[in-house]
Amino acid sequence: MNIRSYRSHIENLDKKHLWHPFTQMKEWSEESPLIITDGRGSFLKDIYGKWYIDGVSSLWVTVHGHRKKEIDDAIKGQIDRISHSTLLGLTHPPAAELAGVLAKIAPAGLSKVFYSDNGSTSVEIGLKMAYQYWQHKGIKSKTKFVSLNNAYHGDTIGAVSVGGIDLFHNIFSPLLFKSYKIPSPYCYHCELGKKYPSCRLFCLKEAEKIIKKHKREIAALIIEPLMQGAGGMIASPPGYLKGIKKICASYDILMIADEVATGFGRTGKMFACEHEDVSPDILCLAKGITGGYLPLAATIATEKIYSSFLGNYSELKTFFHGHTYTGNQLACAAAIANLNVFKKEKTLQKLVRKTELLKKELQKMSVFKHVGDIRQKGFMVGIELVKDKKTGGPYPLEDKIGWRVCYAAREKGLIIRPLGNVIVLMPPLTISLQELKSLTRITAEAIKDITE
Ligand SMILES: *Cc1c(COP(=O)(O)O)cnc(C)c1O
């Protein structure tokens, strides 16, 4: 088959049988899809052989680039032994070794690793653990959760229940359990009408008010530390995370840190919680854990939570939860290799210069006529486009401004994906300075071309 007929063969099958995530399939069926066949380093190759910078790390997962030799080899090596055996009633070296490494690098006190296979399930597990912890403690009234407006914790029903993005979540509201919402620390459009820094983190006071009122019912608070990702790359002001931790501690509620997006170096440290020296009671990890190779997630709990589940079998304190592919060998082997590369290549030290370059390049865009706000934590970036820069007035949804900018970038060899009117940049941590410059140059050109 020549390349053109192979391409249309794939496109036909896709359009006939594939239902894509977060995609209006009517629009999809009217467009010609980009078909990716290969990857290397920070680049993706399409079916015609054209290369693109992977500007969002293949949806926030790629850490050390594509075709990383150490990770490729680890998976191949594991395949030659076994690809999967269960953790229900058995164990295996990759799961045990990875648990040891995770416990060592996680914030202090987190030592018990429970595996699953995606970010949403890592959150479900965190919620269920927190709830069951209080049941075992005999405090039966603690059955509710607190989460933030604009929060995103995944797409399963429990994760959506603690979500706060109306656009995605409203339709499902009859299916959800109730959770209390506290304000999003979204300084650019403060929902409390304050200005940072003169507000002196008024949003924390508001959070405390709500939590204090319902403390008897609240099992845990769940938060994306430092950066609310899918909600629009909303960066919290310094001190916010520490303030939240303090409130949780004073009202005796557990803190669940959802580092599915921020974990594994994305914000410049291994985990975002480290920036404010915060140790949550439960930590949720996924996306970057295998370096972007295979689906794996981990929910890590403290000894205090874990030990409340211990008892005789008949006491029924067991955590009755598990997924078929829990702790899959190939995925664990990939994760161990990924974490070894962090050490071997000093990935995080090398990120400092790149983050500074990124910051400098982003600053140049802040003067653009329709760039309202630029938010950056390490290698997580959101560029918010606004129709009216003076008032921060948004582009209407139907303008699809974010998408138009991303399509313009694609023409120039960069693959990025917006969140509404926010342009997201989240390159692999191993991107070179030169590649990073191309990424920001193309982004700037695309924004100018479309908005000016
Ligand atoms: C992506 C994401 C999730 C969900 O992870 P999936 O693997 O897509 O289920 C949960 N929390 C945060 C913060 C995320 O960014």
The ligand as an ORCA input file, in Angstrom:
! r2SCAN-3c Opt
* xyz 0 1
  C      -5.202     14.130     34.256
  C      -5.572     14.331     35.667
  C      -6.331     13.389     36.370
  C      -6.932     12.190     35.693
  O      -5.989     11.304     35.198
  P      -6.432     10.222     34.103
  O      -5.220      9.364     33.960
  O      -6.750     10.991     32.865
  O      -7.603      9.495     34.633
  C      -6.553     13.600     37.710
  N      -6.063     14.674     38.342
  C      -5.335     15.605     37.705
  C      -4.796     16.763     38.468
  C      -5.075     15.470     36.343
  O      -4.387     16.420     35.708
*
